[in-house]
Amino acid sequence: MRPQLILGAVLALAALLAAGLSLVWTPYDIGALNIAAKLQGPSAAHWLGTDHFGRDIGSMLMSGARTSIAVALVAVGIGMAVGVPLGLIAAARAGGWLEEVIMRGNDLIFAFPSLVIAILITAVFGPSALNAILAIGIFNIPVFARVARGGALGLWTLDYIRAARVAGKGAARISAEHILPNIANILIVQGTIQFSLGILAEAGLSYVGLGAQPPTASWGRMLAEAQTMVTLAPHVALFPGLAIVLTVLGLNLLGDGLRDALDPRSRGRRA
């Protein structure tokens, strides 16, 4: 097994465990303020120190992991649920007007980054984690549509697909029974990569005030609140930044490792 796959899995699993554990337990209540203990450095009582409200940073990071992972996971789910069927339809109707409509619609969404989409959504509905999910999810739709279309196009020319068509199977049934299972590996890899980008996007949106709102913990908002205290208490910004970097790095390494593991050509080269 490749070292990058192991390292990526360990880092990603650590973030998932922290998020899962925060559902039932954190060392301190993140809603409890203790101004007398504000901006304390790492100690036996607070392993990662405290923030400007005296809250335990370790507990905040655990709760922030839950927010970031939940937002990214649901957003990627939206992207896959909508984008993959659109990509399969575009491949099945290659060269037709329907493919042209789908792909030009993808180009239109790509023209607006997730931050711009979030600004548009929050201008109407207000900032929240739900609106961050919608913004990131909408931006993921064309990504998965293009990946699914690209993987499916090459399969439609193969003999077993022609045999299925001769047997009377329609495009929808062929896509579900033959095309989708054979592109599942590239969708899994892309999903892992988009998951990491979703966590980064959630942190960015929360940093500018468009993501999760207080009292919900968020890594991005922790960084935003710490930016004026970097020289006074650098640990307040250091640990949320490290959490984002290590989690995104782990998921990217995991995605690269899965790509190598699931790619038949890579397995052939290793053999």
C-alpha positions in Angstrom: 0.0 0.0 0.0 1.3 3.5 -0.9 2.6 5.6 2.0 0.6 8.7 0.8 -2.6 6.6 1.0 -1.8 5.6 4.5 -0.9 9.1 5.6 -3.9 10.6 3.9 -6.2 8.0 5.5 -4.7 8.7 9.0 -5.1 12.5 8.7 -8.7 12.2 7.3 -9.7 9.6 9.9 -8.3 11.9 12.7 -10.6 14.7 11.6 -13.6 12.4 11.2 -13.0 11.0 14.7 -12.7 14.4 16.2 -16.0 15.5 14.5 -17.8 12.3 15.6 -16.5 12.5 19.2 -17.7 16.2 19.4 -21.3 14.9 19.0 -21.2 13.4 22.4 -18.2 14.9 24.2 -15.7 17.8 24.2 -13.2 18.6 27.0 -15.1 21.9 27.7 -18.4 23.4 26.8 -17.8 25.7 23.8 -20.7 27.9 24.8 -19.2 28.6 28.3 -17.2 31.9 28.4 -14.4 32.4 30.9 -12.9 35.8 30.4 -10.5 35.4 33.3 -8.8 32.6 31.4 -8.7 34.3 28.0 -5.7 33.9 25.6 -3.9 31.4 27.8 -1.2 29.4 26.1 -1.2 25.6 25.9 -1.2 24.0 29.4 -2.2 20.9 31.2 -5.8 22.3 31.7 -6.1 23.5 28.1 -3.8 21.5 25.8 -4.2 24.0 22.9 -4.8 27.1 25.0 -7.9 29.4 25.1 -9.3 32.1 22.8 -10.2 35.7 23.5 -13.4 34.5 25.3 -11.6 32.0 27.4 -13.0 29.1 25.5 -11.0 25.9 25.1 -9.4 25.9 21.6 -9.3 22.1 21.5 -13.0 21.8 22.1 -13.7 24.5 19.5 -11.6 22.6 16.9 -13.5 19.4 17.6 -16.8 21.2 17.1 -15.5 23.1 14.1 -14.5 19.8 12.5 -18.1 18.6 12.8 -19.3 21.8 11.0 -16.7 21.8 8.3 -17.1 18.0 7.5 -20.9 18.2 7.6 -21.1 21.2 5.2 -18.5 19.7 2.8 -20.1 16.2 2.9 -23.6 17.4 2.1 -22.3 19.8 -0.5 -20.4 17.1 -2.3 -23.5 14.9 -2.0 -25.5 17.6 -3.8 -22.9 17.9 -6.5 -22.8 14.1 -7.1 -26.6 13.6 -6.9 -27.2 16.3 -9.6 -24.0 16.4 -11.5 -23.5 12.6 -12.2 -26.9 12.0 -13.8 -26.4 15.2 -15.9 -23.0 13.9 -17.1 -24.5 10.5 -17.9 -27.3 12.1 -19.9 -24.8 14.3 -21.8 -22.7 11.3 -22.7 -25.7 9.2 -23.8 -26.8 12.1 -26.0 -23.3 13.0 -27.3 -23.5 15.4 -30.2 -27.1 16.3 -29.6 -28.8 19.5 -28.4 -29.3 18.1 -24.9 -25.6 17.6 -24.4 -25.0 21.1 -25.6 -27.5 22.5 -23.1 -26.0 20.6 -20.2 -22.4 21.5 -21.0 -23.2 25.2 -21.6 -25.1 25.3 -18.3 -22.0 23.8 -16.6 -19.9 26.6 -18.2 -22.3 29.2 -16.8 -22.0 27.8 -13.3 -18.2 27.7 -13.6 -18.2 31.4 -14.4 -19.4 32.1 -10.9 -17.0 30.8 -8.1 -18.6 29.5 -4.9 -17.8 32.7 -3.0 -19.8 34.7 -5.6 -22.7 32.2 -5.5 -22.6 32.4 -1.7 -22.8 36.2 -1.8 -25.8 36.0 -4.1 -27.5 33.5 -1.9 -26.8 35.3 1.4 -27.9 38.6 -0.1 -31.4 37.0 -0.4 -31.5 34.5 2.5 -28.8 35.7 4.9 -25.5 34.0 6.0 -25.8 30.5 7.4 -24.2 27.0 7.1 -27.2 26.0 4.9 -26.5 28.7 2.4 -22.8 27.7 2.4 -23.9 24.2 1.6 -26.0 25.4 -1.3 -23.2 27.6 -2.7 -20.6 24.8 -2.5 -23.0 22.2 -3.7 -24.1 24.2 -6.8 -20.4 24.8 -7.7 -19.8 21.0 -7.4 -22.5 20.1 -9.9 -20.6 20.9 -13.1 -17.5 19.3 -11.7 -19.2 15.9 -11.3 -21.1 16.4 -14.6 -17.9 16.8 -16.5 -16.1 13.9 -14.8 -19.1 11.6 -15.4 -19.5 12.7 -19.0 -15.7 12.3 -19.7 -15.6 8.8 -18.2 -18.8 7.7 -19.9 -18.0 8.9 -23.4 -15.2 6.4 -23.9 -17.4 3.5 -22.7 -20.2 4.1 -25.1 -18.0 3.0 -28.0 -17.1 -0.4 -26.5 -18.5 -3.6 -27.8 -20.3 -4.7 -24.7 -22.3 -1.4 -24.7 -23.2 -2.0 -28.4 -24.3 -5.5 -27.4 -26.5 -4.1 -24.7 -28.1 -1.7 -27.2 -28.7 -4.5 -29.6 -30.3 -6.4 -26.8 -32.9 -3.7 -26.6 -31.7 -1.8 -23.5 -32.4 1.9 -23.4 -29.8 4.6 -22.7 -31.0 5.1 -19.1 -30.7 1.4 -18.3 -27.3 1.1 -19.9 -26.1 4.1 -18.0 -27.3 2.7 -14.7 -26.3 -0.9 -15.2 -23.1 -0.6 -17.3 -21.7 2.9 -17.4 -22.1 4.1 -13.8 -20.4 1.0 -12.2 -17.4 1.4 -14.5 -16.8 5.0 -13.7 -17.5 4.7 -10.0 -13.7 4.6 -9.3 -13.1 8.0 -10.8 -16.2 9.4 -9.1 -15.0 8.2 -5.7 -11.6 9.8 -6.3 -13.2 13.1 -7.5 -15.5 13.0 -4.5 -12.6 12.8 -2.1 -10.9 15.7 -3.8 -14.0 17.8 -3.8 -14.6 16.9 -0.2 -11.2 18.5 0.7 -12.0 21.5 -1.4 -15.4 21.8 0.3 -13.8 22.0 3.7 -11.5 24.7 2.4 -14.4 26.5 0.8 -16.5 26.3 4.0 -13.6 27.8 6.0 -13.2 30.6 3.5 -16.9 31.4 3.5 -17.0 31.4 7.4 -13.9 33.5 7.4 -15.7 36.3 5.5 -18.9 35.8 7.6 -21.0 33.9 5.0 -20.8 30.5 6.5 -21.8 29.1 9.9 -22.9 31.7 12.4 -22.3 31.9 16.2 -22.7 30.0 18.4 -21.8 27.2 15.9 -18.1 26.6 15.9 -16.2 26.9 12.6 -12.5 26.8 11.7 -12.8 29.7 9.3 -14.5 31.9 11.8 -11.9 31.0 14.4 -9.2 32.3 12.1 -11.2 35.4 11.4 -11.6 36.2 15.1 -7.9 35.5 15.7 -6.5 37.7 13.0 -6.2 40.7 15.3 -4.5 38.7 18.0 -1.7 36.9 16.0 1.1 38.9 17.6 -0.4 38.7 21.1 -1.5 35.0 21.1 -0.3 33.3 18.0 -1.7 29.9 19.1 -5.3 31.2 18.6 -4.7 31.4 14.9 -2.1 28.6 14.6 -4.2 25.6 15.6 -7.3 26.3 13.5 -4.9 27.0 10.5 -3.2 23.7 11.1 -6.5 21.9 11.4 -7.5 23.1 8.0 -4.2 22.5 6.4 -3.8 18.9 7.7 -7.4 17.9 7.0 -7.2 19.2 3.4 -3.8 17.7 2.9 -4.9 14.4 4.2 -8.0 14.2 2.0 -5.9 15.2 -1.1 -3.3 12.5 -0.3 -6.2 10.1 0.2 -7.6 11.0 -3.2 -4.3 10.7 -4.9 -3.7 7.3 -3.2 -7.1 6.1 -4.2 -6.6 7.2 -7.8 -3.4 5.1 -8.0 -5.0 2.2 -6.2 -8.1 2.1 -8.4 -6.4 2.9 -11.7 -5.8 -0.4 -13.6 -2.8 1.1 -15.4 -1.2 2.1 -12.2 -1.7 -1.5 -10.9 -0.1 -2.8 -14.1 2.9 -0.5 -13.7 3.4 -1.6 -10.1 3.2 -5.3 -11.2 
